Amino acid sequence: MTENTTLVTVTGASGFIALHCVRELLREGYRVRGTVRSLDKEPAIRAALALDDEAEARLSFVAANLLEDDGWPAAVEGARYVLHVASPLPAAPTEHEEDLIRPARDGTLRVLRAAQAAGVLRVVMTSSIAAIVYNEKGDRGEPLDESDWSDLNRGLAAYEKSKTLAERAAWEFIEGLSGDSPMELAVMNPGYVLGPSLLDADNASNELIRKLLHRAIPGVPHLYLPIVDVRDVAIAHVAALKAPDAAGKRFILVGDECSYAELAQQIRAAGYQVPTRVLPNWLVRIFGRFDKGVALIVPRLGKHRNLSKQQARTWLDWRARPLRDTIVETAQDIASRMP
């Protein structure tokens, strides 16, 4: 590893994706400043990363909240790059959509304004395929790429709406900058993110595998998942900092699409007793009335998404790791934390 004095700010550093980004940046030799809502989280984050002394010295933290202006100027001061990863991801439907939209959209604008004022050169933002796939083309199973957007007039669920609004706000902000501003934007649009968690904590992304291992459901829904490994998502974020032609582009990050039944079968083949029977859609809808987590997947029952991977391959030289590795290693990680 070569010595690197470049500072990168990572927002929401304790989050599932963000913490993997922090680790990847430290491996590459960057200095990293992570934002957290409370500095009380710092000891747990450092313990989870298990860094050597040299890497420890390159990591620092600042308290900042997506809903408040305070803290953001200090968070980005002296940074050349920003990875804006922080955004709420619910494990169950929220009662008020603004609880997701405000921190996602308004928080993004706070970060961008602070970054632009501090002279940051490039922001890499974490969005989602949720900002791409909910439209008529997606419903018909037609190929989707980075030129596509989810239709805000379709009555999107709160999470999908928050990701779409936040990303659109980011691009509008960049387009509105004066010509003498050097700041660039690249956006990552990952699929359904799975993988080992660095912190000993639950996260919404791995909830479907956790439910299988806990046998919290009697079978699996007729659901198709465009899966991507959290470690590969982190690699793509760091690659987008360095790739000259990444600026101004969106990047769909997906591996292979996998049915929930195939996912369960991979876990069973690895030695875990999990349900693999496919539940009829009508029964899943009934479960969704009583389990808010299940309710999140009801609109996606039986739907395939045909997503292009070409842009990330071309401009970031990015490839997803084998799907089985992601599924089994996620299950192993969750199982190791079960009582």
N, C-alpha and C positions, 0 to 999 in steps of 0.2 A: 504494500500500500504506500502511495506517495503522500507526502505531507501536503495538506490543502488548507489554506486559511479562509476559504470562502464560507460565509455564513448563510445558512438557510433557516428560515423560520417555518416551523410546522405547526399549524393550528390544530387544536383539539388533540394534543400529543398523547393523551391516555387512551384514545379510541382504538378500535380494532385495526383499521387500516392504517391510521396515523402512526401508531407505535411501530408497526412493521416498516413504515417509511423512515422513521427515525433511525431504526437499526440499520437499514440499507444505506442511508446517508452516512452514518458513522463508519460503516464498513468501507465506504468510498473515500473516507478521509475528510469529509466536510465538518465544519463546526455547525452545531445544531442548537437552535433556541426553540423550545417547545412552549406552546401556550396551553395552560390548564385553567379551569375555572377556579381552582383552589390550589395553592402551593402545598397543601397537605398531601397531595397525590405524589409529590416528587419522590419521596423515599420508595414507594411501591414501584414506581416506574423504573427507577434506577436498579432496584433489586431484580425486576423482571428482565431487564436487558442484560444483566450480569456482565458488565463491561470491565475491561482492563483499565488501569489507571490512566493511560494515555487517552483512551476514548472518553472516559469519565470527564476529563478536563475539557473536552470539546463539547460537552452537553450542558446546557443551562435552561432555565425555565422562567417564564413570566406569567403572572395571573392576568387573564383577559376573558371577558364574557361576550358572546356574540350579540347580546342584547344591550350592551353598554359600550360607550365610546372609550371609557377609561381603560388604559392598559395597552391599547393597540399601537399608539406611536412608539412606546417602549419596546413592544414585541417585534417590530420590524426595523427599528433603528440599526443602521449599519448592515442590514441584510442585502445580499445581492439577489437572492431568490426567495420566494414564498411558496410553500405547498399548503394550499388552503383545503384542508381535509375535513375540518369540523363541520358537522351538520347533524341534526337529530335524526335517529333511525329508530322508530318505535317497534316494540315487540308485539304490540296490539294496536288496533285502531284508536286514534285519539278522538276525544269527544269534541274538541274544538280545533278545526284545521289551522287556525292562526297560531296555535301552539307550536306547529311545525314550520309554517310558512314564514313567520316573523324571524326566528333565528336563522333559517336557511337563507332567505332573500336579504333581509336587512343586515345580517351578520356578514354575508358575502360583500355587500357594499361597504361596510365598515372596514373590512380587511383591505379591499381594493383602494379605498380612499387613503388609508394610512400608508399602504405600500407605495402608492403613487407619490405621495408627499415625501416619503423617505428616499425616493430615487431607486426603488427596486426595479431590476431589469426585466424579470419574468415571474409571473404567477402561474403555477400549475394548480388547477382547481379540480377537486373530486366531484363529479356529477354522477350520473347513473344512466343505464339504458332506460330507466324509467322516464327520462326526458326525451326518449327517442321512439319507443315502440307502441305507444297508445294512440294509434291513428288508424285510418281505414286500410292503409297498406298492411299494417301489422295484423289487423283482423283477418285479412285475406291470405295471410301467410306469404306475402310477397317479400322479396329481398329488401332489407333495410340497411342503410349506411349512415354516415355522419351528417348527411344533408337532411335527414328526416328529423322531425320534431313531434313530440306528443301533442295532441290537440287539446288545448285548454278548454274548449267548448264542449268537451265530452263528459263533463262531470267527473273528473279524475278523483281518485281517493287522495287523502291529504298528503301522504308521502310523495306520490307521483307528482302531484301538483306543486309541492314545495321544491322538488328537484328541478322541475321544468322552469318555474318562475325564477329560482335562484340562478340557474345557468343563463337564462335569457337576460336577466338583469346584469350579469357579469359581462356578457358580450356587448350589451348596450353601453355599459360604462366604458369599455375599451374603445368602442367606436366613437364615443363622445370626447375622447381625449384630444388635446391639441396636437398638432403635427410635431411639435418639439419634445413631446413626452416619449421617453425611450421604453416605457413599460409594455411588455407583451403578455399575452394570455394563451395558454394551452389548456384543454379540458379533457379529463379522463372520464369515460363513460363505462364503468365496469358492469358486468352482469351480476348474477347472484354470487356473492362473495363468500367462499368457505375457506377454511384453513385453521391451523392451530392458533390459539390465542396466546399472546405473550403474557398478558395479565391473568391472574387467577380469578376471572370474573366471567359471568355470562355475557353474551352479546346476541343481539337480535339476528344477525346474519346466520349463526349456526343453530338457530332454534329448531329447524326441521330435523336435523340430525339428533339434537338433544331429545326431542320428543320420541324419536325411534328408540334410542338407547334406554330411555326411561319407560318405554312401552306406554306412553301417555295416550296413544291412539291405537285402535284395534287393527288398523291397516293403513295403506298409503293412498292419498288422493291421486286422481288422474291428472298429474301435473308435470309439465316439462320445464326444466331449469337450464338456462344458458349459464353454466357455472364457470367461475374463474377463481384461481387460488389467490388468497390475500398476499402471499409472498410475491407472486407474479405482478399483482397490482402495484405493489411497492416498487418493484424493479422498473415498471413502466413509468411511474411518477419521476423517478430519478433520471431515467433516460430522457424524459421530456424536458428536463432542465438543461441537458447538454446538447440535444439535437438541434442544430441551427434552424432546420426547417419545420420544427414542431410548432413554432409560434403561429397563432391564428387558426389552429386546427383542433378538431375534436377527435378523440380516439376511442372507438369501441374496444373494450377489453373483455373478450369471452374466449373460453376454450370450447369444448364440445358440449352440445345440448344433451341433457340426460333426463330421462323420466325419473320421477320420484321412486317408482318401483325398481328401476335399474340401480338407483343409488342405494336403496335398501338391500338389494341382492348383493351388491359389492360389500356392504358392511357385514351381512350375514356370512359371506364367504370368508371374511377375515376373522370369523370366530365369535361374532356377537349375535346373541339371540334377539333379533328384531323382527317386527311384523313386515311381511312382504306382500300380503294380499291387497289387491287394488280395490279400493272402495268405490261404489257407484257415486256419481256426482250428486245425486239427490241426497244421499246420506251425508256427504261432506257438507252440503249446504245446511243440513239440520245441525250438525256439530258446530258450524259457524255461528249459529244463533246463541250458543252457550259458551263458546271459546273464542274470544276476540282475536287471538293469534291465528286460529283457523280461518276466521272471517277475512283476514287479509288476503288469503290465497284464492278465495271463491271466485273472484272475477277472472282468474287466470286458468281455471280448470279446462284441460284439454286443448289449450292453445299453444301452437308452436311459434317460435320466433326465428326468422331466417336473417341472421345478423352477419354482416361483412366483417372480417378480421383484417382486411387488406391494408387499411391505412396504418394501423399499428405495426404491422409487419414491414411495410415499406419505409416508413419514416423513423420508427423507433427500433427496428430490427428486433421486434418482440415476438416471442413464442410462448404459448401456455404449456405448462408441464402436463404429464399424463393425468387424465381425469381420475383414474383409480388411486393414484398417489394422494391427490387432494382429499378424496372421500375417506379413504382409510386412515390417513394421518389426522384428519379432523375428528373422526370417531375415536381414535386412540387418545387424542388430547382430551376430549370431553370425558371419556370413560375414566381417564386417570384422575379426574377431579371429582368423580362421583363417590359418595360415601359407601 
